[in-house]
Amino acid sequence: MRFNHLFRVLVSVSLLMLCQLTRAEPMLNGIGVHQELGQEVFIGALYSESLSNDADTLINTTQPMRMELKIAAPDGLTTRRFSRMWIEGMAVNSKADVLTAQADNMVKFDGLFKGRFLKGDFIIFANSPGKGVDISVNGVLLGNIKDNVFFSMLLSTWIGKIPLSSDYRDSLLKVGDVNAALRSRFSAITPTSTRTAEVAAWTGAQVEVATAETTSSKAATAAKVGAAGAVAAVAVAEKAEVPKLDLPAIEKPALDIPAPVTQAAKPAPAIVAAAEPVTDEADEEEEGPALTAQSLLARQFYVSDAIKKIRSRTKYPQRAQDRGQAGNVRVAIIIDRQGSILSTEILENSKFDLLNKEAIEAVKRSAPFPELPPEMAGSRFEFSVPMRWSLGE
């Protein structure tokens, strides 16, 4: 009898340990390519313990999850623009009180990246419940954000209610049904050992290249997939915590961004020629003052209000409705300190010319925007607005 009881206990413990090991290995939920101006920027993959095509389920889960990004742009991507991309996405998918509570974490996140990402760089955001988010580049641990809410905010940038790219969002919600060629291509992108050493210098610490575990148990496996036989992991001292700032009280209501324009379903559309992307005329800001909690919140509240204004002035062209045309467009806008538009360009265009034209017209109808607050430095400010036109069921 005692033997049977002991046997059952051992079996239960073994099953528990097996479940814990299983939890350490999130599965591939989807892979997508993020593009701007018709050019690939990065290829991203989302891993989760439980596969799902429901964005809210993934955003609100407490299970281990991981995002992996590999830079695909031939000229790379400035890290300043990269971090601002995420911060902008958080602004339109999070309530004001959440943004305020996470301001210090967003400042720390922004400060982790230096210089410019190069083609082949491999970025991992690994979320471990109770331990926070480990952020690494090419196997180099840059830091940890000890708050699991922060990962949900990162995730909402791409699969939230107002994603920066609807096509990219859909690609991450494939429940493991991933195109084999894209998966193979993703796995083949690897950084060089020289580049890994350059990234290690971002930490400002003396490091030695040596074989070591990456930022999460699955990240070690991911490193084999993403950098097989090419790069050894780098052990580094974690960057100092950003000091807690005394923020002034910010009275801001929860964001109330209008839903996408919808219309009753129409007959099958007649496809028209797509609009050409607008030529990039603005030089990317490589350097600039480091973000503070105050300046970051000022940016995010400004972007939220500007996008709300644009979306409220967006129409569904009658001809597009009649032809059953639907789609997504993202427009980049540069304004001066007085809120006047300096330039606009379509970062991601619909295949329908009518929708591309309406996106630009909606921005123009929304001008001028409010003056930039004093917390936002610089003579101009750039942000983007995602727009969506969908036909009703």
C-alpha positions as CSV (number, residue, x, y, z in Angstrom):
1,M,0.0,0.0,0.0
2,R,2.8,2.4,1.0
3,F,4.6,1.5,-2.2
4,N,1.6,2.3,-4.3
5,H,1.2,5.6,-2.6
6,L,4.9,6.5,-3.1
7,F,4.6,5.4,-6.7
8,R,1.6,7.7,-7.3
9,V,3.5,10.6,-5.6
10,L,6.5,10.1,-7.9
11,V,4.3,10.0,-11.0
12,S,2.6,13.2,-10.0
13,V,5.9,14.9,-9.3
14,S,7.2,13.7,-12.7
15,L,4.2,15.0,-14.5
16,L,4.5,18.4,-12.8
17,M,8.1,18.6,-13.8
18,L,7.2,17.6,-17.3
19,C,4.6,20.4,-17.5
20,Q,7.1,22.9,-16.2
21,L,9.5,21.9,-18.9
22,T,6.8,22.1,-21.5
23,R,5.9,25.6,-20.3
24,A,9.5,26.7,-21.1
25,E,9.1,26.0,-24.8
26,P,6.5,28.4,-26.4
27,M,5.4,27.3,-29.9
28,L,5.5,29.3,-33.1
29,N,2.1,31.1,-33.5
30,G,3.0,33.1,-36.7
31,I,5.6,34.8,-38.8
32,G,5.1,38.0,-40.8
33,V,7.0,40.6,-42.8
34,H,6.7,44.2,-41.8
35,Q,7.1,46.6,-44.8
36,E,7.3,50.4,-45.2
37,L,7.4,52.2,-48.6
38,G,7.2,48.8,-50.3
39,Q,10.5,47.7,-48.7
40,E,10.8,44.9,-46.1
41,V,11.9,46.3,-42.7
42,F,12.0,43.2,-40.6
43,I,10.6,39.7,-40.4
44,G,9.0,38.9,-37.0
45,A,7.8,35.7,-35.2
46,L,5.5,35.3,-32.3
47,Y,5.8,32.4,-29.9
48,S,3.3,31.4,-27.2
49,E,2.6,28.4,-25.0
50,S,-0.9,28.1,-26.3
51,L,-1.6,28.9,-30.0
52,S,-4.4,31.3,-30.8
53,N,-5.8,33.5,-33.5
54,D,-7.4,35.8,-31.0
55,A,-5.3,38.9,-30.3
56,D,-7.0,39.7,-26.9
57,T,-6.3,36.2,-25.6
58,L,-2.6,36.5,-26.5
59,I,-2.2,40.1,-25.1
60,N,-3.9,39.3,-21.8
61,T,-2.3,35.8,-21.2
62,T,0.1,35.2,-18.3
63,Q,1.9,32.4,-20.1
64,P,5.5,32.5,-21.3
65,M,5.7,34.3,-24.7
66,R,8.4,35.6,-27.0
67,M,8.7,37.9,-30.0
68,E,11.6,37.6,-32.3
69,L,12.6,40.1,-35.0
70,K,15.2,39.9,-37.7
71,I,16.2,43.0,-39.6
72,A,15.7,42.6,-43.4
73,A,16.1,46.1,-44.7
74,P,19.3,46.4,-46.8
75,D,20.2,49.7,-45.1
76,G,19.2,48.6,-41.7
77,L,17.1,50.7,-39.3
78,T,18.0,53.4,-36.8
79,T,17.5,52.2,-33.3
80,R,15.9,55.5,-32.5
81,R,13.2,55.0,-35.1
82,F,12.8,51.3,-34.0
83,S,12.1,52.2,-30.4
84,R,9.8,55.1,-31.3
85,M,7.8,52.7,-33.5
86,W,7.0,50.6,-30.5
87,I,6.3,53.6,-28.3
88,E,3.9,55.0,-30.9
89,G,2.1,51.7,-31.1
90,M,1.7,51.6,-27.3
91,A,0.3,55.1,-27.3
92,V,-2.7,54.2,-29.5
93,N,-3.4,50.9,-27.9
94,S,-3.1,51.7,-24.2
95,K,-5.1,53.8,-21.8
96,A,-3.6,57.0,-20.3
97,D,-3.3,55.6,-16.8
98,V,-1.4,52.6,-18.1
99,L,1.0,54.8,-20.2
100,T,1.7,56.9,-17.1
101,A,2.4,53.9,-14.9
102,Q,4.8,52.4,-17.6
103,A,6.6,55.7,-18.4
104,D,9.8,54.8,-16.6
105,N,9.9,51.3,-18.3
106,M,9.4,52.9,-21.7
107,V,12.2,55.3,-21.1
108,K,14.5,52.4,-20.0
109,F,13.4,50.4,-23.1
110,D,14.2,53.4,-25.4
111,G,17.7,53.7,-23.8
112,L,18.7,50.1,-24.4
113,F,19.4,50.5,-28.1
114,K,22.3,52.4,-29.6
115,G,23.3,53.5,-33.1
116,R,21.7,51.5,-35.9
117,F,20.4,48.0,-36.5
118,L,22.0,46.3,-39.5
119,K,20.6,43.7,-41.8
120,G,20.7,40.4,-40.1
121,D,20.4,41.7,-36.5
122,F,18.3,39.3,-34.3
123,I,16.2,40.9,-31.6
124,I,14.3,38.9,-28.9
125,F,11.7,40.1,-26.4
126,A,11.2,37.1,-24.0
127,N,8.5,37.3,-21.4
128,S,8.6,35.1,-18.3
129,P,5.7,35.5,-15.9
130,G,6.9,36.9,-12.6
131,K,10.3,37.7,-14.0
132,G,9.5,40.4,-16.6
133,V,10.8,40.9,-20.2
134,D,14.4,40.1,-21.2
135,I,15.5,42.1,-24.2
136,S,18.5,40.9,-26.2
137,V,20.1,41.6,-29.6
138,N,22.2,38.9,-31.3
139,G,22.4,36.9,-28.1
140,V,23.5,40.0,-26.0
141,L,21.3,40.7,-23.1
142,L,20.7,44.4,-23.0
143,G,18.4,44.5,-20.0
144,N,15.3,43.4,-18.3
145,I,11.9,45.2,-17.7
146,K,10.6,43.7,-14.5
147,D,6.9,44.1,-15.3
148,N,4.8,41.7,-17.3
149,V,2.4,44.4,-18.3
150,F,5.1,45.9,-20.4
151,F,5.2,42.8,-22.7
152,S,1.5,43.1,-23.3
153,M,2.0,46.7,-24.3
154,L,4.8,45.7,-26.7
155,L,2.5,43.0,-28.2
156,S,-0.4,45.4,-28.6
157,T,1.7,47.5,-30.9
158,W,1.4,44.8,-33.5
159,I,-1.7,42.8,-32.7
160,G,-3.8,45.3,-30.7
161,K,-7.0,47.0,-31.8
162,I,-5.1,49.6,-33.8
163,P,-2.0,47.8,-35.1
164,L,0.7,49.7,-36.9
165,S,0.3,47.1,-39.8
166,S,-2.9,45.1,-40.2
167,D,-1.2,42.7,-42.6
168,Y,1.6,42.0,-40.2
169,R,-0.9,41.5,-37.4
170,D,-2.8,38.9,-39.4
171,S,0.5,37.0,-40.2
172,L,1.3,36.7,-36.4
173,L,-2.2,35.2,-35.7
174,K,-1.8,32.1,-37.9
175,V,-2.1,29.5,-35.1
176,G,1.1,27.8,-36.3
177,D,0.0,27.7,-39.9
178,V,3.2,29.3,-41.3
179,N,4.4,29.4,-44.8
180,A,7.3,26.9,-45.0
181,A,9.4,29.2,-47.3
182,L,9.0,32.2,-45.0
183,R,9.9,30.1,-42.0
184,S,13.0,28.8,-43.7
185,R,14.0,32.3,-44.8
186,F,13.5,33.6,-41.2
187,S,15.7,30.8,-39.8
188,A,18.5,31.6,-42.4
189,I,19.0,35.2,-41.3
190,T,22.0,35.3,-39.0
191,P,24.3,38.0,-37.5
192,T,28.1,37.8,-37.7
193,S,30.3,37.3,-34.7
194,T,31.8,40.7,-35.4
195,R,28.4,42.3,-35.4
196,T,27.6,40.6,-32.1
197,A,30.7,42.1,-30.5
198,E,29.6,45.6,-31.7
199,V,26.2,45.1,-30.1
200,A,27.9,44.0,-26.9
201,A,29.6,47.4,-26.8
202,W,26.1,49.1,-26.4
203,T,26.1,47.9,-22.8
204,G,29.2,49.8,-22.0
205,A,30.5,46.8,-20.1
206,Q,33.6,44.7,-20.5
207,V,32.3,41.5,-22.1
208,E,33.7,38.2,-23.3
209,V,32.2,36.2,-26.1
210,A,31.5,32.8,-24.7
211,T,28.9,30.1,-25.0
212,A,26.1,30.8,-22.6
213,E,22.3,30.6,-22.3
214,T,20.3,33.4,-23.8
215,T,17.7,35.4,-22.1
216,S,15.1,32.6,-21.9
217,S,15.1,28.8,-22.1
218,K,13.5,29.0,-25.5
219,A,15.8,31.8,-26.6
220,A,18.6,29.4,-26.5
221,T,16.9,27.2,-29.1
222,A,15.9,30.3,-31.0
223,A,19.6,31.3,-31.1
224,K,20.4,28.0,-32.8
225,V,17.6,28.5,-35.3
226,G,18.4,32.2,-36.0
227,A,22.2,32.1,-35.7
228,A,23.1,28.4,-36.1
229,G,26.8,27.8,-36.0
230,A,27.5,31.6,-36.4
231,V,27.3,33.5,-33.1
232,A,28.0,32.6,-29.5
233,A,25.9,34.1,-26.9
234,V,27.3,37.0,-24.9
235,A,27.1,37.3,-21.1
236,V,26.8,40.9,-20.0
237,A,26.1,42.8,-16.8
238,E,22.5,44.1,-16.8
239,K,22.2,47.8,-17.4
240,A,21.5,50.1,-14.5
241,E,17.8,50.7,-13.7
242,V,16.4,54.1,-14.8
243,P,15.7,56.1,-11.6
244,K,12.1,56.6,-10.7
245,L,11.0,60.1,-11.6
246,D,8.5,62.3,-9.8
247,L,5.9,62.9,-12.6
248,P,3.6,65.8,-12.5
249,A,-0.1,64.9,-12.2
250,I,-1.4,64.3,-15.7
251,E,-5.1,64.5,-16.1
252,K,-6.0,62.5,-19.2
253,P,-9.1,60.5,-20.0
254,A,-8.9,57.0,-21.4
255,L,-8.4,57.0,-25.1
256,D,-11.5,56.8,-27.2
257,I,-10.4,56.2,-30.7
258,P,-13.2,55.8,-33.2
259,A,-13.7,52.3,-34.8
260,P,-12.6,51.8,-38.4
261,V,-15.0,53.1,-41.1
262,T,-17.4,50.3,-42.1
263,Q,-20.1,49.9,-44.7
264,A,-22.6,47.2,-45.6
265,A,-21.1,44.6,-47.9
266,K,-21.2,45.3,-51.6
267,P,-20.7,43.1,-54.7
268,A,-17.2,41.9,-55.6
269,P,-14.9,44.8,-56.2
270,A,-13.4,45.9,-59.4
271,I,-9.6,46.2,-58.7
272,V,-8.0,49.5,-59.7
273,A,-4.4,50.4,-59.9
274,A,-2.6,50.9,-56.6
275,A,-1.1,54.3,-55.7
276,E,2.7,54.6,-55.8
277,P,4.3,55.2,-52.4
278,V,5.4,58.8,-51.8
279,T,9.1,59.4,-52.0
280,D,10.9,59.7,-48.7
281,E,11.9,63.3,-48.4
282,A,12.6,63.6,-44.7
283,D,16.0,62.7,-43.2
284,E,15.7,60.2,-40.3
285,E,16.6,61.7,-37.0
286,E,19.7,59.7,-36.0
287,E,20.5,61.7,-32.8
288,G,18.4,63.7,-30.4
289,P,17.8,64.3,-26.7
290,A,17.2,61.1,-24.7
291,L,13.6,60.6,-23.7
292,T,12.4,61.4,-20.1
293,A,9.2,60.2,-18.6
294,Q,7.7,63.7,-19.1
295,S,8.7,64.0,-22.8
296,L,7.6,60.5,-23.6
297,L,4.2,60.9,-22.1
298,A,3.8,64.3,-23.9
299,R,4.6,62.5,-27.2
300,Q,2.2,59.7,-26.6
301,F,-0.7,61.9,-25.6
302,Y,0.0,64.1,-28.6
303,V,0.0,61.2,-31.0
304,S,-3.2,59.7,-29.4
305,D,-5.1,63.0,-29.8
306,A,-3.8,63.5,-33.4
307,I,-4.8,60.0,-34.5
308,K,-8.2,60.4,-32.9
309,K,-8.7,63.6,-34.8
310,I,-7.6,62.1,-38.2
311,R,-9.7,59.0,-37.8
312,S,-12.8,61.1,-37.0
313,R,-12.3,63.0,-40.2
314,T,-11.8,59.9,-42.4
315,K,-14.5,59.1,-44.9
316,Y,-15.4,56.0,-46.8
317,P,-15.3,57.1,-50.5
318,Q,-18.7,56.3,-52.1
319,R,-17.0,54.9,-55.2
320,A,-14.9,52.6,-53.1
321,Q,-18.1,51.4,-51.3
322,D,-19.9,50.8,-54.6
323,R,-16.9,48.7,-55.8
324,G,-16.6,46.8,-52.5
325,Q,-13.1,48.1,-51.9
326,A,-11.6,47.6,-48.4
327,G,-8.1,47.8,-47.1
328,N,-5.5,49.4,-44.8
329,V,-3.2,52.4,-45.2
330,R,-0.5,53.9,-42.9
331,V,0.6,57.5,-43.4
332,A,3.7,59.2,-42.0
333,I,3.2,62.8,-41.1
334,I,5.8,65.4,-40.3
335,I,4.7,68.7,-38.7
336,D,6.4,71.8,-37.4
337,R,6.1,73.1,-33.9
338,Q,3.0,75.1,-34.8
339,G,1.2,71.9,-35.9
340,S,1.4,72.7,-39.7
341,I,2.0,69.8,-42.0
342,L,5.5,69.8,-43.6
343,S,5.1,66.5,-45.5
344,T,3.1,63.3,-45.7
345,E,3.9,59.9,-47.3
346,I,2.3,56.6,-47.5
347,L,4.3,54.0,-45.6
348,E,2.0,51.1,-46.3
349,N,-0.5,51.5,-49.2
350,S,-3.8,49.7,-50.1
351,K,-4.1,48.1,-53.5
352,F,-7.0,50.6,-54.1
353,D,-6.1,54.1,-55.3
354,L,-9.3,55.6,-53.8
355,L,-8.4,54.5,-50.3
356,N,-4.8,55.8,-50.6
357,K,-6.1,59.1,-51.8
358,E,-8.6,59.4,-49.0
359,A,-5.9,58.6,-46.4
360,I,-3.9,61.7,-47.5
361,E,-7.0,63.8,-47.8
362,A,-8.1,62.8,-44.2
363,V,-4.7,64.0,-42.9
364,K,-5.0,67.3,-44.7
365,R,-8.6,67.8,-43.4
366,S,-7.3,67.4,-39.9
367,A,-4.6,70.1,-40.2
368,P,-3.5,72.2,-38.5
369,F,-2.7,70.1,-35.4
370,P,-2.1,71.6,-32.0
371,E,1.2,73.3,-31.2
372,L,3.8,70.9,-29.8
373,P,4.1,71.1,-26.0
374,P,7.3,72.4,-24.5
375,E,8.2,68.9,-23.3
376,M,8.6,67.8,-26.9
377,A,12.0,69.0,-28.2
378,G,12.9,69.7,-31.8
379,S,11.8,71.9,-34.6
380,R,9.5,69.2,-36.1
381,F,7.8,66.0,-35.1
382,E,7.0,62.8,-37.1
383,F,4.3,60.3,-36.3
384,S,2.2,57.8,-38.3
385,V,-1.5,57.0,-38.4
386,P,-2.9,53.5,-39.4
387,M,-6.2,53.7,-41.2
388,R,-8.6,50.9,-42.1
389,W,-11.7,50.6,-44.3
390,S,-13.7,47.4,-43.9
391,L,-17.0,46.2,-45.4
392,G,-19.7,44.9,-43.1
393,E,-20.6,41.3,-42.9
